[in-house]
Amino acid sequence: MRLPESQVAVLNAASATDERTIAQLAEATDLKPETVTGAVFDLRDDGLVTVTETVEEDVELTDEGVEYADDGLPEIRLYRAAMDVGGGDAVQMGQVIGASSLGGPQVDIALSNFARKGYGHIDSGELVPDADANPDADEEAAALSALVAGETVDTDVLDQLESRNLVVRHERTIRAVTLTDEGVTALMEGVEAAETVDRLTPEMLTSGEWEDVEFTEYNVEADAPEVRGGKKHILRQTADRVKDVLVGMGFSEMEGPHADADFWINDCLFMPQDHPARTHWDRFALDVPPMEDIPEDLIDRVRSSHLNGVGDDGDGYHSPWSEDFARAVALRGHTTSLSMRYLSGHEVGELEPPQRYFSVEKVYRNDTLDPTHLLEFYQIEGWVMAEDLSVRDLMGTFEEFYSHFGITDIQFKPHYNPYTEPSFELFGRHPETNELIEIGNSGMFREEVLRPLGVECDVMAWGLALERLLMLMYGFDDIRDVHGTLCDLDLLRETEVLR
């Protein structure tokens, strides 16, 4: 029997009585594991060997898990500190935390697991330890030590450690090879290595050698290393789809700076300078020189709108207005700053109605992280300038836009904005949870916004959340699955946005 050299080597290294793994065969034959795997599958197809597969799980400590294995779990350190300081009596939480040497997120981790494990409870800012608790019997701490020592751990405890991101589990397939009776017979009768080549070269074609050589058969079922190429993030895919839809609806795209003067971000929008959203709690102010490139006449008109209002019945805010604050630079909290630049004529010159503009860009807000909020996200900004616009036109625009994404259950709720009147929020129904999710804000720009900009007709405008559109399209219930450090990489690799 004539076989390729790699198959002959594997056949000679295999045993009829003992299973040999791919790794063992690779070591015995001095071949690469992938070469051995290909040879094994070919031999199996010829009935010369059998292949059994088992799945084994490897458990690896994360960096945090290694730290806790060395220093102790935060909740145990907190308990021991409480016992040392108070001897089992109630102790001020700050005193215990200081004595435990815990810092940063470890404090929250310790407090969240302290009561869960029965180490005590928290009452009115005091930590009350349970003197009968036994931290030496902590299953999770014992499991970390066992993993460091290479020992096995109970599955339930392992699940808990995994939920705390202290371990990572990896599954791998182990293939074991055994000679069949046919394989033993073939070896006894003699197996020769055939001279084979695995590729056709220009020299073989030129010399005619290709007619006399034996080519290696390709096994298309053999394992091969997985190669993951780069791809466009599904959020960017969705942004491109949104742009295509809006361009198809007759809109042009706006561009502008991410860091801008508060004047363009808020003052032009008739947002009072003492509004809570303009404090350091909500905005990201930058320590850079103030913006000088703002038309003085526009500053005067916006200042007058804030202080005195617009028109005979205008009243303004009667609150201080500072040009220095207006010129201060911050990361934009919405892309309406672009709308103000365009509507004022500062960006592309004076615009004559009708006009339609949009942008799909990042904005930055000092929000609390949760399943529907991030510190930075994409906003779909848009506006239409025309005569005699109404809320019906605005609602109809939304219905047409969202219909392109298969979303027809859009609900509207009256709302207040300093810069639009009337105003309303948009809600869409989540396909998995059936909950209504806020997906945007909209309205008709007020005279106090438009008159200082020199706009004398109606303008309807909106700001929609791109990530929440993605949630409605694909049923994601946590925005962090697709954006940020906690994102699901497999989900990102496998999901494609339909065009």
C-alpha positions, 0 to 999 in steps of 0.5 A, spaced: 500 500 500 502 506 498 500 512 502 502 519 503 508 520 507 505 524 513 499 518 513 505 513 513 508 516 519 501 517 523 500 510 521 506 507 524 505 512 530 498 509 532 497 503 536 491 498 536 491 497 543 492 505 546 489 511 544 494 516 542 492 524 541 493 528 536 498 532 540 502 525 542 502 523 534 505 530 532 510 529 538 512 522 535 512 524 528 515 531 528 509 533 524 505 539 525 498 538 529 494 540 523 498 536 518 497 530 523 489 532 523 489 532 516 492 525 515 488 522 521 482 524 517 484 521 511 486 514 514 479 514 518 476 515 511 480 509 508 478 505 514 485 504 517 484 508 524 478 510 528 477 517 531 474 518 538 472 526 540 471 528 547 470 535 549 474 538 555 474 544 559 479 549 561 478 554 567 483 560 567 483 565 572 482 572 570 487 578 572 482 579 578 481 572 580 489 572 580 489 578 585 483 575 589 487 568 590 493 572 592 490 577 597 483 574 599 476 576 596 474 583 598 468 581 602 472 576 606 477 582 607 471 587 609 469 582 614 476 581 617 477 588 618 470 589 621 471 584 626 478 587 628 475 594 629 469 592 632 470 585 635 463 583 632 459 590 634 457 595 629 462 599 626 462 605 622 462 603 614 468 608 613 472 606 619 472 599 616 473 600 609 479 604 611 482 598 615 480 593 610 485 597 605 480 596 599 479 601 594 476 603 588 471 598 585 473 593 590 469 596 596 462 596 592 464 588 590 465 587 598 459 590 600 455 587 594 457 580 597 458 581 604 450 580 606 449 575 600 454 570 604 452 571 610 458 575 613 453 580 616 448 586 614 449 594 613 444 598 617 444 606 617 451 607 615 454 601 619 457 595 618 454 589 623 458 583 622 456 576 624 461 573 629 459 566 627 460 567 620 466 563 618 470 566 612 475 560 612 470 556 609 468 560 604 467 556 598 469 561 592 475 563 596 477 555 596 475 554 589 480 560 587 486 556 591 484 550 588 484 552 581 491 555 582 493 549 585 490 545 578 485 542 582 478 541 580 472 545 582 465 544 583 461 546 577 456 551 581 461 554 585 465 555 578 459 558 575 459 563 581 466 565 580 464 566 572 459 570 574 463 575 578 468 575 572 474 571 576 475 565 571 474 564 564 472 557 561 475 554 555 472 548 551 477 544 547 476 538 543 481 532 544 481 527 538 484 520 540 486 515 534 486 507 534 488 503 529 483 498 526 484 491 524 485 494 517 490 498 519 494 493 523 493 488 517 496 494 512 502 495 517 503 487 517 503 487 509 507 493 508 506 500 507 510 505 502 511 512 502 508 515 496 512 521 493 507 526 493 507 534 492 501 538 495 502 544 490 502 545 482 508 550 480 510 554 474 516 550 473 512 543 473 508 546 468 514 548 464 518 542 464 512 537 464 513 534 470 506 535 473 504 529 468 509 524 472 508 526 480 502 524 485 498 530 488 496 530 495 489 529 496 485 535 499 481 533 505 476 539 505 473 536 512 480 537 516 480 542 521 483 548 520 485 554 524 480 559 524 482 566 521 477 572 523 478 578 518 476 585 520 469 587 519 465 593 519 462 594 526 454 593 526 453 600 529 457 603 523 453 598 518 447 601 521 449 608 521 451 607 513 444 604 512 441 610 516 445 615 511 442 611 505 435 611 507 435 619 509 439 621 502 434 617 499 428 621 502 432 627 500 436 629 505 443 632 505 449 630 510 452 635 515 459 635 518 462 639 524 466 639 530 465 634 536 468 639 541 464 646 540 463 652 543 457 652 548 454 657 544 453 652 538 451 646 543 446 650 547 445 658 547 443 658 540 438 652 542 435 657 547 437 653 553 438 657 559 445 658 562 443 656 569 439 649 566 442 643 570 444 640 563 449 645 562 453 644 569 459 639 570 454 634 572 452 633 565 457 636 560 464 634 559 468 641 559 474 641 556 480 645 559 482 649 552 482 656 550 475 659 548 472 659 541 473 666 538 470 664 531 463 666 532 460 672 529 459 678 534 452 680 531 449 673 532 452 673 539 448 679 540 442 676 537 442 670 541 444 674 548 437 678 547 433 672 545 435 669 552 435 676 556 429 679 553 425 674 548 423 675 541 417 679 539 412 683 542 410 678 547 417 675 548 420 675 555 426 671 556 429 668 562 431 673 566 437 670 568 444 672 567 448 670 561 455 670 560 459 671 553 465 667 556 461 661 558 458 661 551 465 661 548 467 655 553 469 649 549 465 642 551 464 635 548 457 636 544 452 633 548 447 633 542 449 634 534 444 639 534 450 644 535 451 642 527 444 644 526 445 651 529 451 652 525 448 650 518 441 654 520 445 660 522 449 660 515 455 660 519 457 653 516 455 653 508 452 660 507 445 662 508 440 657 506 433 658 502 427 653 504 426 648 502 432 644 505 433 637 509 439 636 513 441 630 517 447 627 521 449 621 524 455 622 529 457 621 536 455 625 542 457 625 549 453 625 556 455 624 563 450 619 564 449 613 568 451 607 565 445 602 564 442 597 559 440 603 555 445 609 556 452 610 555 457 616 556 458 616 548 453 614 543 450 616 536 445 621 535 441 621 528 440 629 527 435 631 522 431 637 520 427 640 515 426 647 513 420 649 509 413 654 509 407 651 513 410 645 516 406 642 522 407 636 527 403 632 522 409 633 517 414 631 523 410 624 525 409 622 517 417 623 516 418 618 522 413 613 520 416 613 513 423 613 516 422 607 521 418 603 516 425 602 512 427 598 518 421 594 519 418 598 525 411 600 524 409 601 532 411 608 533 408 612 539 408 619 540 408 622 547 408 630 548 414 633 552 417 639 554 424 642 550 426 649 551 428 649 544 421 646 541 414 647 541 410 643 540 415 637 542 414 630 543 418 624 545 418 617 540 417 610 543 418 604 539 416 597 542 422 592 543 421 585 539 423 581 545 421 584 552 415 588 549 417 594 553 416 601 550 423 604 549 424 611 548 428 612 541 428 620 540 426 627 541 423 632 536 419 638 535 418 644 532 423 650 533 421 656 537 421 663 534 427 664 540 431 659 536 430 661 529 429 668 529 436 670 532 439 665 526 435 669 521 430 663 519 423 666 517 420 659 516 418 653 520 423 648 522 422 641 524 427 637 528 429 631 531 434 627 535 434 619 535 438 614 538 442 610 533 443 604 538 436 604 540 434 603 533 439 597 533 436 594 539 429 595 536 431 591 529 435 585 532 432 585 539 438 587 543 436 588 551 442 591 553 446 597 549 453 594 552 452 588 548 454 592 542 458 598 544 464 598 549 468 594 553 463 589 555 460 587 548 459 580 545 464 579 540 461 573 537 454 577 536 458 582 533 462 577 528 455 574 526 450 579 526 449 583 519 445 589 518 441 588 512 441 593 506 
